[in-house]
């Protein structure tokens, strides 16, 4: 047997071991998270974290303390492939039983240069359809993340938003650098406009959205389509969006270390994705777009302890000034990545359920 064949043979067994370890970590974390907030703070070995007039959620503070004790290798010190593996295992450890939806189907959609893996979540339908659809783009700095890391997030949006969700696995950097992910988003959105009815969704009520890097892609696509002929999104859902890689905002310094997403990771992600490209390019920094008028209604949520907080809030204000309808909320006690913490943090789960309901309300109008 060749060495490569041997590695392929052992890989499923190694993955099963990792999965079991992930599940044990999740169960232990859930047990401890049922303790009163005071006990969680004691176990974290810290006093309540207060910064910029905000107090970090005790559950989140405890989770950060547990994560710090695991001594995970920072992503920026890893190869992109290794970073993806670690991200998948960490996501699996944070995920509980799958949230029930009507149906889940794997399929492919058109990308800019070929087919892209996608996953369709159909809602449970107590009321007559067709229901709206959200094209969802996962976060991960354009480098990590996939359909599985955000499966539970998409299930929640589908279940509590009463809508179809179509998650798309766009190409990742550095193998596919800027603007590959943006071009894939454009192609996937056009596929969605053309095939929504085949998914039993309402072609007139298609939203585009995502978290972090996915929110950037959604914002860029919405801005581009606003000034072109053809179908346009009915709404955009932007969860802690990175929209300005050109300017250093105060939150980047305030929360750039110790709150999950670090400044070092942000720099590494950006280098992998855009390299030496002009960081003021509106496809990287939509906050700098020359014309943000005529965009679809935007739901924008930021996290209080997120280094990307201020640029997301500046984007909300800029869209409003340009005449776009904006529903903005800051989740002041949470951190970047809370969309993936819904099985570990009640505050994160509540925030995401609220967000799903808000998007459905906008699409109902």
Beta strands, then each sheet from edge to edge (+ up, - down):
strand 1: 50-51
strand 2: 54-55
strand 3: 103-110
strand 4: 115-122
strand 5: 131-137
strand 6: 164-168
strand 7: 201-211
strand 8: 235-239
strand 9: 297-303
strand 10: 326-331
sheet 1: 1+ 2-
sheet 2: 3+ 4- 6+ 5+ 7+ 8+ 9+ 10+
end
